[in-house]
Amino acid sequence: MDKRVVEEYINFLKSLDNIEKYGMILTHTGIVRKFSKREKNKKVKALFVDYKKKDLEDLKEKLNKLFPNLKIHIKIFKGERKIKEPIMFVAIASPFRKEALKALEFTIEELKNKILTEKEIF
């Protein structure tokens, strides 16, 4: 596990003022894969990751409105990322599993389709 991801998780736990109200914490760590997802069987050397801060802030506001009972944390690791390095970290504290799973899927889809810009480096 990448030290930066562990630090993000610990910081997220520290931010939960009343952790006893949450029944679970769900996390997702996206990492750079070895092979291209666009060009079959082509090895990737790295991935360049970028995003607009305003877009991420807007997503966080949207998530707070859609999932008011959850605590959601998102960290995007910008710049050139090597194989196995983290691209993103998402943590969701929720009273119930189903709502957390729904929120996680929605968050990842929004990040991948609307927020992140990824360029594979060969």
Beta strands, then each sheet from edge to edge (+ up, - down):
strand 1: 24-31
strand 2: 46-50
strand 3: 71-76
strand 4: 79-82
strand 5: 86-94
strand 6: 117-121
sheet 1: 1+ 5- 3+
sheet 2: 4+ 2- 6+
end
